[in-house]
């Protein structure tokens, strides 16, 4: 395995991490902005108001996108990483 192949596999692995985490991070961002706007408009400064909706939305999105995350990770391992390891 050459140095260029290792860098390419690392780049692909990092890209897979970005793709897998993007739905969760996007939902956390959107819910955080919406709750922040709600708090600014109503002057309610409750700490649980920021945490609970964000956690609930992230759990929901994680549950909905679990199959996508799993299939993406499994395809990366079976099509890219394992053949490189087995091939030498």
C-alpha positions, 0 to 999 in steps of 0.5 A: 500500500503506497502513501498516496493510497493511504491518503486517498483512503483517509480522504474518503473516510473523512468524507464519509464521516461528513456525509453521515453526520450532515443530517444530524448537524443540519437539524441541530443547527436549524432547531438551535436557530429556531429556538434561539429566535423564539427565546429572543422574541419572548425573552424566555431564557430557559436552558432546558428550552434549548436542549430538549427540542434539539435533542428530540429533533436529533434523535428523530433524525438519527432514527430516520437516517439510520439505514442511510448511515449504515448502508453508506458505512457498510458500502465504504468498508465492503467496496473500498477499505476491505479490498485494499486491506485484503489486496495488500 
